Amino acid sequence: MSRELSAVVVGGGIGGLAAAAALGRSGVRVTVLERGDGRREPGAGLSLSPNAYRALEALGVAEEVERARRSRRRPSSVPTAGR
C-alpha cells in the first residue's frame, strides 16, 4: 500500500513558496495558504545576492524570476536641477 505525501505551507511569501517548490519537486502534494487576496500590488522590491540567486536556480525558478523582472517597468529618474 503506497501513500501520497502531502503538506500544507502557511504563508505565500518567499520562504513559503520556496518551501512549497522544494517539497513539490520531491513528490509531495503541497497546498499553500495565504491570507492576502492578491488584488494588491506588493510595495517592496527584491534584491538578490549571488547565493539567493543560486538558491532560486536550485529550485528551478531562476529563469521565471528573471522573466518577471524584465517584464516590470523600471522607475524613471527625475532630475533634481542642482538641489
PyMOL Python script that loads the backbone (N, CA, C, O; Angstrom):
from pymol import cmd

cmd.read_pdbstr("""\
ATOM      1  N   MET A   1       0.842  -1.168   0.000  1.00  0.00           N
ATOM      2  CA  MET A   1       0.000   0.000   0.000  1.00  0.00           C
ATOM      3  C   MET A   1       0.892   1.237   0.000  1.00  0.00           C
ATOM      4  O   MET A   1       1.720   1.413   0.894  1.00  0.00           O
ATOM      5  N   SER A   2       0.721   2.086  -1.000  1.00  0.00           N
ATOM      6  CA  SER A   2       1.523   3.298  -1.130  1.00  0.00           C
ATOM      7  C   SER A   2       0.695   4.509  -0.742  1.00  0.00           C
ATOM      8  O   SER A   2      -0.478   4.608  -1.103  1.00  0.00           O
ATOM      9  N   ARG A   3       1.292   5.408  -0.022  1.00  0.00           N
ATOM     10  CA  ARG A   3       0.620   6.631   0.414  1.00  0.00           C
ATOM     11  C   ARG A   3       1.247   7.841  -0.231  1.00  0.00           C
ATOM     12  O   ARG A   3       2.471   7.954  -0.301  1.00  0.00           O
ATOM     13  N   GLU A   4       0.406   8.754  -0.708  1.00  0.00           N
ATOM     14  CA  GLU A   4       0.914  10.005  -1.261  1.00  0.00           C
ATOM     15  C   GLU A   4       1.163  10.961  -0.097  1.00  0.00           C
ATOM     16  O   GLU A   4       0.288  11.174   0.742  1.00  0.00           O
ATOM     17  N   LEU A   5       2.363  11.534  -0.057  1.00  0.00           N
ATOM     18  CA  LEU A   5       2.658  12.521   0.978  1.00  0.00           C
ATOM     19  C   LEU A   5       2.046  13.852   0.603  1.00  0.00           C
ATOM     20  O   LEU A   5       2.011  14.225  -0.570  1.00  0.00           O
ATOM     21  N   SER A   6       1.562  14.571   1.611  1.00  0.00           N
ATOM     22  CA  SER A   6       1.028  15.903   1.368  1.00  0.00           C
ATOM     23  C   SER A   6       1.465  16.816   2.498  1.00  0.00           C
ATOM     24  O   SER A   6       1.753  16.364   3.607  1.00  0.00           O
ATOM     25  N   ALA A   7       1.510  18.112   2.200  1.00  0.00           N
ATOM     26  CA  ALA A   7       1.914  19.107   3.187  1.00  0.00           C
ATOM     27  C   ALA A   7       1.124  20.382   2.965  1.00  0.00           C
ATOM     28  O   ALA A   7       0.677  20.670   1.855  1.00  0.00           O
ATOM     29  N   VAL A   8       0.961  21.137   4.034  1.00  0.00           N
ATOM     30  CA  VAL A   8       0.347  22.456   3.955  1.00  0.00           C
ATOM     31  C   VAL A   8       1.411  23.467   4.358  1.00  0.00           C
ATOM     32  O   VAL A   8       2.017  23.342   5.422  1.00  0.00           O
ATOM     33  N   VAL A   9       1.639  24.461   3.518  1.00  0.00           N
ATOM     34  CA  VAL A   9       2.578  25.541   3.809  1.00  0.00           C
ATOM     35  C   VAL A   9       1.743  26.782   4.101  1.00  0.00           C
ATOM     36  O   VAL A   9       0.931  27.201   3.276  1.00  0.00           O
ATOM     37  N   VAL A  10       1.946  27.363   5.271  1.00  0.00           N
ATOM     38  CA  VAL A  10       1.195  28.549   5.660  1.00  0.00           C
ATOM     39  C   VAL A  10       2.048  29.772   5.367  1.00  0.00           C
ATOM     40  O   VAL A  10       3.084  29.988   5.996  1.00  0.00           O
ATOM     41  N   GLY A  11       1.601  30.568   4.406  1.00  0.00           N
ATOM     42  CA  GLY A  11       2.309  31.781   4.022  1.00  0.00           C
ATOM     43  C   GLY A  11       2.854  31.672   2.612  1.00  0.00           C
ATOM     44  O   GLY A  11       3.621  30.762   2.297  1.00  0.00           O
ATOM     45  N   GLY A  12       2.450  32.609   1.766  1.00  0.00           N
ATOM     46  CA  GLY A  12       2.876  32.603   0.376  1.00  0.00           C
ATOM     47  C   GLY A  12       3.978  33.595   0.085  1.00  0.00           C
ATOM     48  O   GLY A  12       4.099  34.071  -1.043  1.00  0.00           O
ATOM     49  N   GLY A  13       4.788  33.916   1.087  1.00  0.00           N
ATOM     50  CA  GLY A  13       5.941  34.788   0.865  1.00  0.00           C
ATOM     51  C   GLY A  13       7.074  34.002   0.228  1.00  0.00           C
ATOM     52  O   GLY A  13       6.895  32.860  -0.195  1.00  0.00           O
ATOM     53  N   ILE A  14       8.229  34.622   0.167  1.00  0.00           N
ATOM     54  CA  ILE A  14       9.367  33.986  -0.498  1.00  0.00           C
ATOM     55  C   ILE A  14       9.758  32.672   0.181  1.00  0.00           C
ATOM     56  O   ILE A  14      10.085  31.700  -0.501  1.00  0.00           O
ATOM     57  N   GLY A  15       9.728  32.633   1.504  1.00  0.00           N
ATOM     58  CA  GLY A  15      10.083  31.409   2.223  1.00  0.00           C
ATOM     59  C   GLY A  15       9.072  30.302   2.026  1.00  0.00           C
ATOM     60  O   GLY A  15       9.438  29.149   1.797  1.00  0.00           O
ATOM     61  N   GLY A  16       7.781  30.655   2.115  1.00  0.00           N
ATOM     62  CA  GLY A  16       6.732  29.662   1.937  1.00  0.00           C
ATOM     63  C   GLY A  16       6.716  29.092   0.534  1.00  0.00           C
ATOM     64  O   GLY A  16       6.559  27.887   0.343  1.00  0.00           O
ATOM     65  N   LEU A  17       6.881  29.973  -0.454  1.00  0.00           N
ATOM     66  CA  LEU A  17       6.883  29.496  -1.841  1.00  0.00           C
ATOM     67  C   LEU A  17       8.119  28.657  -2.144  1.00  0.00           C
ATOM     68  O   LEU A  17       8.041  27.690  -2.902  1.00  0.00           O
ATOM     69  N   ALA A  18       9.263  29.020  -1.556  1.00  0.00           N
ATOM     70  CA  ALA A  18      10.477  28.213  -1.746  1.00  0.00           C
ATOM     71  C   ALA A  18      10.291  26.830  -1.126  1.00  0.00           C
ATOM     72  O   ALA A  18      10.670  25.820  -1.719  1.00  0.00           O
ATOM     73  N   ALA A  19       9.703  26.792   0.075  1.00  0.00           N
ATOM     74  CA  ALA A  19       9.452  25.500   0.728  1.00  0.00           C
ATOM     75  C   ALA A  19       8.484  24.664  -0.103  1.00  0.00           C
ATOM     76  O   ALA A  19       8.694  23.465  -0.289  1.00  0.00           O
ATOM     77  N   ALA A  20       7.424  25.299  -0.601  1.00  0.00           N
ATOM     78  CA  ALA A  20       6.443  24.579  -1.410  1.00  0.00           C
ATOM     79  C   ALA A  20       7.065  24.041  -2.696  1.00  0.00           C
ATOM     80  O   ALA A  20       6.781  22.914  -3.102  1.00  0.00           O
ATOM     81  N   ALA A  21       7.915  24.844  -3.338  1.00  0.00           N
ATOM     82  CA  ALA A  21       8.573  24.399  -4.570  1.00  0.00           C
ATOM     83  C   ALA A  21       9.489  23.213  -4.295  1.00  0.00           C
ATOM     84  O   ALA A  21       9.491  22.242  -5.051  1.00  0.00           O
ATOM     85  N   ALA A  22      10.266  23.284  -3.219  1.00  0.00           N
ATOM     86  CA  ALA A  22      11.180  22.188  -2.894  1.00  0.00           C
ATOM     87  C   ALA A  22      10.409  20.916  -2.553  1.00  0.00           C
ATOM     88  O   ALA A  22      10.785  19.830  -2.995  1.00  0.00           O
ATOM     89  N   LEU A  23       9.342  21.034  -1.778  1.00  0.00           N
ATOM     90  CA  LEU A  23       8.529  19.866  -1.441  1.00  0.00           C
ATOM     91  C   LEU A  23       7.879  19.271  -2.690  1.00  0.00           C
ATOM     92  O   LEU A  23       7.855  18.054  -2.874  1.00  0.00           O
ATOM     93  N   GLY A  24       7.354  20.149  -3.540  1.00  0.00           N
ATOM     94  CA  GLY A  24       6.706  19.686  -4.767  1.00  0.00           C
ATOM     95  C   GLY A  24       7.661  18.941  -5.672  1.00  0.00           C
ATOM     96  O   GLY A  24       7.284  17.945  -6.288  1.00  0.00           O
ATOM     97  N   ARG A  25       8.900  19.413  -5.762  1.00  0.00           N
ATOM     98  CA  ARG A  25       9.896  18.741  -6.584  1.00  0.00           C
ATOM     99  C   ARG A  25      10.301  17.388  -6.001  1.00  0.00           C
ATOM    100  O   ARG A  25      10.838  16.529  -6.701  1.00  0.00           O
ATOM    101  N   SER A  26      10.034  17.218  -4.709  1.00  0.00           N
ATOM    102  CA  SER A  26      10.334  15.940  -4.054  1.00  0.00           C
ATOM    103  C   SER A  26       9.163  14.969  -4.134  1.00  0.00           C
ATOM    104  O   SER A  26       9.227  13.872  -3.578  1.00  0.00           O
ATOM    105  N   GLY A  27       8.084  15.368  -4.826  1.00  0.00           N
ATOM    106  CA  GLY A  27       6.947  14.480  -4.989  1.00  0.00           C
ATOM    107  C   GLY A  27       5.848  14.641  -3.956  1.00  0.00           C
ATOM    108  O   GLY A  27       4.897  13.860  -3.930  1.00  0.00           O
ATOM    109  N   VAL A  28       5.974  15.650  -3.104  1.00  0.00           N
ATOM    110  CA  VAL A  28       4.960  15.893  -2.081  1.00  0.00           C
ATOM    111  C   VAL A  28       3.868  16.778  -2.674  1.00  0.00           C
ATOM    112  O   VAL A  28       4.161  17.766  -3.346  1.00  0.00           O
ATOM    113  N   ARG A  29       2.604  16.419  -2.421  1.00  0.00           N
ATOM    114  CA  ARG A  29       1.477  17.257  -2.853  1.00  0.00           C
ATOM    115  C   ARG A  29       1.361  18.399  -1.854  1.00  0.00           C
ATOM    116  O   ARG A  29       1.170  18.159  -0.661  1.00  0.00           O
ATOM    117  N   VAL A  30       1.474  19.644  -2.327  1.00  0.00           N
ATOM    118  CA  VAL A  30       1.559  20.813  -1.448  1.00  0.00           C
ATOM    119  C   VAL A  30       0.365  21.738  -1.657  1.00  0.00           C
ATOM    120  O   VAL A  30      -0.050  22.001  -2.786  1.00  0.00           O
ATOM    121  N   THR A  31      -0.176  22.223  -0.545  1.00  0.00           N
ATOM    122  CA  THR A  31      -1.190  23.274  -0.553  1.00  0.00           C
ATOM    123  C   THR A  31      -0.587  24.478   0.148  1.00  0.00           C
ATOM    124  O   THR A  31      -0.103  24.361   1.274  1.00  0.00           O
ATOM    125  N   VAL A  32      -0.611  25.645  -0.512  1.00  0.00           N
ATOM    126  CA  VAL A  32      -0.097  26.880   0.088  1.00  0.00           C
ATOM    127  C   VAL A  32      -1.281  27.727   0.529  1.00  0.00           C
ATOM    128  O   VAL A  32      -2.187  27.997  -0.259  1.00  0.00           O
ATOM    129  N   LEU A  33      -1.272  28.140   1.781  1.00  0.00           N
ATOM    130  CA  LEU A  33      -2.310  29.010   2.322  1.00  0.00           C
ATOM    131  C   LEU A  33      -1.744  30.415   2.474  1.00  0.00           C
ATOM    132  O   LEU A  33      -0.671  30.599   3.050  1.00  0.00           O
ATOM    133  N   GLU A  34      -2.461  31.399   1.960  1.00  0.00           N
ATOM    134  CA  GLU A  34      -2.037  32.802   2.053  1.00  0.00           C
ATOM    135  C   GLU A  34      -3.260  33.637   2.367  1.00  0.00           C
ATOM    136  O   GLU A  34      -4.285  33.511   1.696  1.00  0.00           O
ATOM    137  N   ARG A  35      -3.169  34.486   3.375  1.00  0.00           N
ATOM    138  CA  ARG A  35      -4.340  35.276   3.746  1.00  0.00           C
ATOM    139  C   ARG A  35      -4.569  36.470   2.829  1.00  0.00           C
ATOM    140  O   ARG A  35      -5.693  36.962   2.733  1.00  0.00           O
ATOM    141  N   GLY A  36      -3.518  36.950   2.148  1.00  0.00           N
ATOM    142  CA  GLY A  36      -3.682  38.050   1.203  1.00  0.00           C
ATOM    143  C   GLY A  36      -4.517  37.595   0.017  1.00  0.00           C
ATOM    144  O   GLY A  36      -4.459  36.434  -0.387  1.00  0.00           O
ATOM    145  N   ASP A  37      -5.293  38.515  -0.536  1.00  0.00           N
ATOM    146  CA  ASP A  37      -6.178  38.130  -1.637  1.00  0.00           C
ATOM    147  C   ASP A  37      -5.537  38.316  -3.015  1.00  0.00           C
ATOM    148  O   ASP A  37      -6.135  37.944  -4.025  1.00  0.00           O
ATOM    149  N   GLY A  38      -4.340  38.880  -3.070  1.00  0.00           N
ATOM    150  CA  GLY A  38      -3.630  39.006  -4.339  1.00  0.00           C
ATOM    151  C   GLY A  38      -4.079  40.159  -5.217  1.00  0.00           C
ATOM    152  O   GLY A  38      -3.555  40.334  -6.318  1.00  0.00           O
ATOM    153  N   ARG A  39      -5.038  40.950  -4.753  1.00  0.00           N
ATOM    154  CA  ARG A  39      -5.519  42.064  -5.573  1.00  0.00           C
ATOM    155  C   ARG A  39      -4.654  43.301  -5.438  1.00  0.00           C
ATOM    156  O   ARG A  39      -4.786  44.235  -6.229  1.00  0.00           O
ATOM    157  N   ARG A  40      -3.794  43.327  -4.477  1.00  0.00           N
ATOM    158  CA  ARG A  40      -2.980  44.494  -4.205  1.00  0.00           C
ATOM    159  C   ARG A  40      -1.573  44.295  -4.735  1.00  0.00           C
ATOM    160  O   ARG A  40      -1.004  43.210  -4.612  1.00  0.00           O
ATOM    161  N   GLU A  41      -1.018  45.326  -5.316  1.00  0.00           N
ATOM    162  CA  GLU A  41       0.362  45.278  -5.806  1.00  0.00           C
ATOM    163  C   GLU A  41       1.299  45.343  -4.604  1.00  0.00           C
ATOM    164  O   GLU A  41       1.159  46.240  -3.772  1.00  0.00           O
ATOM    165  N   PRO A  42       2.249  44.419  -4.492  1.00  0.00           N
ATOM    166  CA  PRO A  42       3.192  44.490  -3.384  1.00  0.00           C
ATOM    167  C   PRO A  42       4.013  45.770  -3.461  1.00  0.00           C
ATOM    168  O   PRO A  42       4.319  46.246  -4.555  1.00  0.00           O
ATOM    169  N   GLY A  43       4.365  46.320  -2.335  1.00  0.00           N
ATOM    170  CA  GLY A  43       5.065  47.592  -2.320  1.00  0.00           C
ATOM    171  C   GLY A  43       6.551  47.491  -2.070  1.00  0.00           C
ATOM    172  O   GLY A  43       7.190  48.506  -1.792  1.00  0.00           O
ATOM    173  N   ALA A  44       7.114  46.330  -2.157  1.00  0.00           N
ATOM    174  CA  ALA A  44       8.528  46.175  -1.857  1.00  0.00           C
ATOM    175  C   ALA A  44       9.284  45.657  -3.071  1.00  0.00           C
ATOM    176  O   ALA A  44       8.736  44.947  -3.914  1.00  0.00           O
ATOM    177  N   GLY A  45      10.538  46.026  -3.135  1.00  0.00           N
ATOM    178  CA  GLY A  45      11.405  45.493  -4.174  1.00  0.00           C
ATOM    179  C   GLY A  45      12.085  44.238  -3.670  1.00  0.00           C
ATOM    180  O   GLY A  45      11.939  43.864  -2.507  1.00  0.00           O
ATOM    181  N   LEU A  46      12.812  43.605  -4.533  1.00  0.00           N
ATOM    182  CA  LEU A  46      13.510  42.385  -4.169  1.00  0.00           C
ATOM    183  C   LEU A  46      14.943  42.484  -4.660  1.00  0.00           C
ATOM    184  O   LEU A  46      15.194  42.654  -5.853  1.00  0.00           O
ATOM    185  N   SER A  47      15.878  42.377  -3.730  1.00  0.00           N
ATOM    186  CA  SER A  47      17.300  42.369  -4.051  1.00  0.00           C
ATOM    187  C   SER A  47      17.815  40.959  -3.826  1.00  0.00           C
ATOM    188  O   SER A  47      17.531  40.351  -2.793  1.00  0.00           O
ATOM    189  N   LEU A  48      18.556  40.442  -4.763  1.00  0.00           N
ATOM    190  CA  LEU A  48      19.045  39.074  -4.638  1.00  0.00           C
ATOM    191  C   LEU A  48      20.564  39.036  -4.633  1.00  0.00           C
ATOM    192  O   LEU A  48      21.217  39.543  -5.545  1.00  0.00           O
ATOM    193  N   SER A  49      21.105  38.435  -3.602  1.00  0.00           N
ATOM    194  CA  SER A  49      22.551  38.209  -3.548  1.00  0.00           C
ATOM    195  C   SER A  49      22.869  37.028  -4.463  1.00  0.00           C
ATOM    196  O   SER A  49      21.966  36.294  -4.864  1.00  0.00           O
ATOM    197  N   PRO A  50      24.144  36.843  -4.794  1.00  0.00           N
ATOM    198  CA  PRO A  50      24.501  35.679  -5.621  1.00  0.00           C
ATOM    199  C   PRO A  50      24.045  34.350  -5.007  1.00  0.00           C
ATOM    200  O   PRO A  50      23.601  33.460  -5.733  1.00  0.00           O
ATOM    201  N   ASN A  51      24.150  34.207  -3.680  1.00  0.00           N
ATOM    202  CA  ASN A  51      23.703  32.966  -3.039  1.00  0.00           C
ATOM    203  C   ASN A  51      22.200  32.783  -3.171  1.00  0.00           C
ATOM    204  O   ASN A  51      21.732  31.665  -3.387  1.00  0.00           O
ATOM    205  N   ALA A  52      21.437  33.860  -3.043  1.00  0.00           N
ATOM    206  CA  ALA A  52      19.978  33.772  -3.194  1.00  0.00           C
ATOM    207  C   ALA A  52      19.627  33.360  -4.616  1.00  0.00           C
ATOM    208  O   ALA A  52      18.714  32.562  -4.824  1.00  0.00           O
ATOM    209  N   TYR A  53      20.343  33.897  -5.591  1.00  0.00           N
ATOM    210  CA  TYR A  53      20.070  33.539  -6.989  1.00  0.00           C
ATOM    211  C   TYR A  53      20.393  32.069  -7.235  1.00  0.00           C
ATOM    212  O   TYR A  53      19.670  31.385  -7.959  1.00  0.00           O
ATOM    213  N   ARG A  54      21.481  31.581  -6.633  1.00  0.00           N
ATOM    214  CA  ARG A  54      21.813  30.155  -6.770  1.00  0.00           C
ATOM    215  C   ARG A  54      20.722  29.285  -6.145  1.00  0.00           C
ATOM    216  O   ARG A  54      20.415  28.206  -6.654  1.00  0.00           O
ATOM    217  N   ALA A  55      20.138  29.757  -5.039  1.00  0.00           N
ATOM    218  CA  ALA A  55      19.039  29.008  -4.416  1.00  0.00           C
ATOM    219  C   ALA A  55      17.836  28.966  -5.358  1.00  0.00           C
ATOM    220  O   ALA A  55      17.183  27.929  -5.477  1.00  0.00           O
ATOM    221  N   LEU A  56      17.536  30.081  -6.028  1.00  0.00           N
ATOM    222  CA  LEU A  56      16.439  30.098  -6.998  1.00  0.00           C
ATOM    223  C   LEU A  56      16.731  29.142  -8.149  1.00  0.00           C
ATOM    224  O   LEU A  56      15.828  28.466  -8.642  1.00  0.00           O
ATOM    225  N   GLU A  57      17.988  29.084  -8.576  1.00  0.00           N
ATOM    226  CA  GLU A  57      18.372  28.141  -9.636  1.00  0.00           C
ATOM    227  C   GLU A  57      18.161  26.703  -9.171  1.00  0.00           C
ATOM    228  O   GLU A  57      17.659  25.868  -9.924  1.00  0.00           O
ATOM    229  N   ALA A  58      18.548  26.417  -7.924  1.00  0.00           N
ATOM    230  CA  ALA A  58      18.387  25.056  -7.395  1.00  0.00           C
ATOM    231  C   ALA A  58      16.919  24.662  -7.314  1.00  0.00           C
ATOM    232  O   ALA A  58      16.578  23.490  -7.474  1.00  0.00           O
ATOM    233  N   LEU A  59      16.049  25.639  -7.066  1.00  0.00           N
ATOM    234  CA  LEU A  59      14.610  25.374  -7.014  1.00  0.00           C
ATOM    235  C   LEU A  59      13.983  25.323  -8.410  1.00  0.00           C
ATOM    236  O   LEU A  59      12.825  24.934  -8.566  1.00  0.00           O
ATOM    237  N   GLY A  60      14.761  25.719  -9.422  1.00  0.00           N
ATOM    238  CA  GLY A  60      14.266  25.675 -10.790  1.00  0.00           C
ATOM    239  C   GLY A  60      13.380  26.841 -11.181  1.00  0.00           C
ATOM    240  O   GLY A  60      12.599  26.737 -12.128  1.00  0.00           O
ATOM    241  N   VAL A  61      13.491  27.960 -10.457  1.00  0.00           N
ATOM    242  CA  VAL A  61      12.617  29.105 -10.751  1.00  0.00           C
ATOM    243  C   VAL A  61      13.382  30.361 -11.145  1.00  0.00           C
ATOM    244  O   VAL A  61      12.767  31.408 -11.347  1.00  0.00           O
ATOM    245  N   ALA A  62      14.699  30.287 -11.258  1.00  0.00           N
ATOM    246  CA  ALA A  62      15.503  31.481 -11.551  1.00  0.00           C
ATOM    247  C   ALA A  62      15.119  32.116 -12.881  1.00  0.00           C
ATOM    248  O   ALA A  62      15.014  33.339 -12.975  1.00  0.00           O
ATOM    249  N   GLU A  63      14.908  31.301 -13.909  1.00  0.00           N
ATOM    250  CA  GLU A  63      14.549  31.862 -15.224  1.00  0.00           C
ATOM    251  C   GLU A  63      13.205  32.572 -15.173  1.00  0.00           C
ATOM    252  O   GLU A  63      13.033  33.620 -15.796  1.00  0.00           O
ATOM    253  N   GLU A  64      12.252  32.012 -14.436  1.00  0.00           N
ATOM    254  CA  GLU A  64      10.941  32.653 -14.316  1.00  0.00           C
ATOM    255  C   GLU A  64      11.037  33.978 -13.560  1.00  0.00           C
ATOM    256  O   GLU A  64      10.376  34.951 -13.923  1.00  0.00           O
ATOM    257  N   VAL A  65      11.849  34.017 -12.524  1.00  0.00           N
ATOM    258  CA  VAL A  65      12.058  35.263 -11.775  1.00  0.00           C
ATOM    259  C   VAL A  65      12.704  36.300 -12.687  1.00  0.00           C
ATOM    260  O   VAL A  65      12.331  37.473 -12.665  1.00  0.00           O
ATOM    261  N   GLU A  66      13.659  35.871 -13.475  1.00  0.00           N
ATOM    262  CA  GLU A  66      14.336  36.783 -14.409  1.00  0.00           C
ATOM    263  C   GLU A  66      13.362  37.332 -15.449  1.00  0.00           C
ATOM    264  O   GLU A  66      13.407  38.519 -15.772  1.00  0.00           O
ATOM    265  N   ARG A  67      12.484  36.478 -15.977  1.00  0.00           N
ATOM    266  CA  ARG A  67      11.467  36.942 -16.935  1.00  0.00           C
ATOM    267  C   ARG A  67      10.534  37.962 -16.286  1.00  0.00           C
ATOM    268  O   ARG A  67      10.191  38.971 -16.903  1.00  0.00           O
ATOM    269  N   ALA A  68      10.126  37.704 -15.057  1.00  0.00           N
ATOM    270  CA  ALA A  68       9.235  38.633 -14.353  1.00  0.00           C
ATOM    271  C   ALA A  68       9.935  39.970 -14.124  1.00  0.00           C
ATOM    272  O   ALA A  68       9.320  41.029 -14.249  1.00  0.00           O
ATOM    273  N   ARG A  69      11.222  39.916 -13.789  1.00  0.00           N
ATOM    274  CA  ARG A  69      11.974  41.149 -13.570  1.00  0.00           C
ATOM    275  C   ARG A  69      12.042  41.984 -14.839  1.00  0.00           C
ATOM    276  O   ARG A  69      11.866  43.202 -14.800  1.00  0.00           O
ATOM    277  N   ARG A  70      12.298  41.324 -15.965  1.00  0.00           N
ATOM    278  CA  ARG A  70      12.408  42.054 -17.228  1.00  0.00           C
ATOM    279  C   ARG A  70      11.072  42.632 -17.681  1.00  0.00           C
ATOM    280  O   ARG A  70      11.045  43.635 -18.394  1.00  0.00           O
ATOM    281  N   SER A  71       9.974  42.019 -17.279  1.00  0.00           N
ATOM    282  CA  SER A  71       8.668  42.493 -17.730  1.00  0.00           C
ATOM    283  C   SER A  71       8.176  43.704 -16.932  1.00  0.00           C
ATOM    284  O   SER A  71       7.240  44.380 -17.359  1.00  0.00           O
ATOM    285  N   ARG A  72       8.785  43.983 -15.793  1.00  0.00           N
ATOM    286  CA  ARG A  72       8.388  45.128 -14.963  1.00  0.00           C
ATOM    287  C   ARG A  72       8.968  46.407 -15.537  1.00  0.00           C
ATOM    288  O   ARG A  72      10.078  46.406 -16.067  1.00  0.00           O
ATOM    289  N   ARG A  73       8.222  47.497 -15.433  1.00  0.00           N
ATOM    290  CA  ARG A  73       8.748  48.793 -15.876  1.00  0.00           C
ATOM    291  C   ARG A  73       9.769  49.281 -14.867  1.00  0.00           C
ATOM    292  O   ARG A  73       9.580  49.144 -13.658  1.00  0.00           O
ATOM    293  N   ARG A  74      10.821  49.834 -15.356  1.00  0.00           N
ATOM    294  CA  ARG A  74      11.841  50.398 -14.465  1.00  0.00           C
ATOM    295  C   ARG A  74      11.435  51.822 -14.098  1.00  0.00           C
ATOM    296  O   ARG A  74      10.906  52.550 -14.937  1.00  0.00           O
ATOM    297  N   PRO A  75      11.680  52.225 -12.845  1.00  0.00           N
ATOM    298  CA  PRO A  75      11.345  53.602 -12.477  1.00  0.00           C
ATOM    299  C   PRO A  75      12.227  54.581 -13.237  1.00  0.00           C
ATOM    300  O   PRO A  75      13.407  54.322 -13.472  1.00  0.00           O
ATOM    301  N   SER A  76      11.652  55.680 -13.608  1.00  0.00           N
ATOM    302  CA  SER A  76      12.438  56.691 -14.312  1.00  0.00           C
ATOM    303  C   SER A  76      13.085  57.605 -13.282  1.00  0.00           C
ATOM    304  O   SER A  76      12.559  57.798 -12.186  1.00  0.00           O
ATOM    305  N   SER A  77      14.224  58.159 -13.646  1.00  0.00           N
ATOM    306  CA  SER A  77      14.877  59.094 -12.728  1.00  0.00           C
ATOM    307  C   SER A  77      14.380  60.495 -13.021  1.00  0.00           C
ATOM    308  O   SER A  77      14.080  60.849 -14.162  1.00  0.00           O
ATOM    309  N   VAL A  78      14.302  61.272 -11.976  1.00  0.00           N
ATOM    310  CA  VAL A  78      13.826  62.654 -12.115  1.00  0.00           C
ATOM    311  C   VAL A  78      15.007  63.568 -11.820  1.00  0.00           C
ATOM    312  O   VAL A  78      15.607  63.465 -10.750  1.00  0.00           O
ATOM    313  N   PRO A  79      15.357  64.465 -12.751  1.00  0.00           N
ATOM    314  CA  PRO A  79      16.478  65.364 -12.500  1.00  0.00           C
ATOM    315  C   PRO A  79      16.177  66.279 -11.311  1.00  0.00           C
ATOM    316  O   PRO A  79      15.048  66.741 -11.146  1.00  0.00           O
ATOM    317  N   THR A  80      17.180  66.532 -10.497  1.00  0.00           N
ATOM    318  CA  THR A  80      16.978  67.362  -9.312  1.00  0.00           C
ATOM    319  C   THR A  80      17.303  68.817  -9.565  1.00  0.00           C
ATOM    320  O   THR A  80      17.103  69.636  -8.668  1.00  0.00           O
ATOM    321  N   ALA A  81      17.783  69.177 -10.713  1.00  0.00           N
ATOM    322  CA  ALA A  81      18.108  70.560 -11.105  1.00  0.00           C
ATOM    323  C   ALA A  81      19.013  71.229 -10.069  1.00  0.00           C
ATOM    324  O   ALA A  81      18.780  72.368  -9.665  1.00  0.00           O
ATOM    325  N   GLY A  82      20.037  70.506  -9.652  1.00  0.00           N
ATOM    326  CA  GLY A  82      21.029  71.099  -8.770  1.00  0.00           C
ATOM    327  C   GLY A  82      20.636  71.168  -7.305  1.00  0.00           C
ATOM    328  O   GLY A  82      21.339  71.805  -6.521  1.00  0.00           O
ATOM    329  N   ARG A  83      19.566  70.551  -6.916  1.00  0.00           N
ATOM    330  CA  ARG A  83      19.151  70.586  -5.498  1.00  0.00           C
ATOM    331  C   ARG A  83      19.921  69.644  -4.674  1.00  0.00           C
ATOM    332  O   ARG A  83      19.696  69.551  -3.467  1.00  0.00           O
TER     333      ARG A  83
END
""", "prot")
cmd.dss("prot")
cmd.show_as("cartoon", "prot")
cmd.util.cbc("prot")
cmd.orient("prot")
